[in-house]
Amino acid sequence: MKALVVANPVRIEAHPWLTWPRLSPVWSELAETAPDASFFLGHGWIDAWIQTFGAQLQPKILVFHGDGGVVGICLVVFRNQLRGPVPVRRAFLNAAGEDDEDVTCLEYNRILCRPGFETAVGAALQSWLAREGWDEFVANALSDDIALPPLERCEVVRREVNSYFVDTTAITPTIDGFLSRLSRNTRAQIRRSMRLYEEAGALRVQSAETAEQGVAFLDELAALHQTTWRSRGQQGVFASPRFYGFHKLLITKAFAAGGIKLLRVIAGEKTIAVLYLFVRSGKVMFYQSGLHQVSDNRLKPGLVAHALAVVELAARGHREYDFLAGESQYKKSLSTASRRLVWLVFRRRGLKQAAIDLLKQVRARLERWGGKFAIGWSVLSAFDVWDF
């Protein structure tokens, strides 16, 4: 452990990930009291993530201390990765930095801290990072009101993505009440699809009642999900045993406290969809689904499942149904509002960044010249395997 005293009244202690059992109650308490802390920063998510990825990624646990005690906490993960052919050392804020096939996609990211300490905690993190060895600091899916200070001598790459949601407090919790808020085309698709499904029997929503049943629902969801993606010649996310294991563990940890819902949507006796949802402070977040494949394009299992889930959850008093970040058409079609999430990458200026920039310029020129010169295509084919 090493301590760093900074100019503001907040100091940082950096702990190895193996101290998590001792610091777990600290995280839990701050997650419950910090304003707008999302499910992705709740104790259940972080606990399951550290148990699954801790040995591989070895995150540092940063604890922020003020005169009156602990005022903030976060994780920082360091990884050596490639940007194009250039090796870089990346630092990630909180539960991130997994291998591509294991990425858990946290959203509504931030530094957990007590109200009133946001600026001081951010400045302390800035001072600590300035003394650490890294080339890029990555902060994924931040709420756009996050108090994350600029880092010195860094180029900042900012990307904003819409997060579409339904304000369920503004709808009548019936299928007609919800559909009345959507476009005519979306209403027509859902109503027609519901009529066709009801030929096999009544549409209804089943909710997992225990963690064990939740894991069973997840297994069904994963099977449906994998079938869909394999039919497209791609690997679904549940092809990764580590990713799959993380979510099974998460359900066992967060289900009993009401943090997770798994819904099965059925027509007669046939499952048409399974939805995996997170819950925090009356806000429901749609994370993943498994949909029964259909050959009749009039059937819209996803649209129907979400519409029924929105109505079901609105009737239970939940205030929001969030589709999370992304520009998929179904999210736009089913939502009544949106907000922005922000992805930030701070890139330290230096030889590595200059080399990356030069290589990107070379690739851009080759893309313009490739059609004219055979050698351009030959060299470009090598550049195309690099992710800048």
PyMOL commands that set and color helices and strands:
alter all, ss='L'
color gray80, all
select helices_A, chain A and resi 17-33+39-41+43-57+100-102+118-130+168-170+175-179+184-200+211-231+237-239+241-254+301-315+329-334+351-369+374-383
alter helices_A, ss='H'
color red, helices_A
select strands_A, chain A and resi 2-5+11-15+60-66+69-83+86-93+112-113+136-143+154-167+203-207+260-267+270-280+283-291+320-325+337-348
alter strands_A, ss='S'
color yellow, strands_A
deselect
rebuild
show_as cartoon
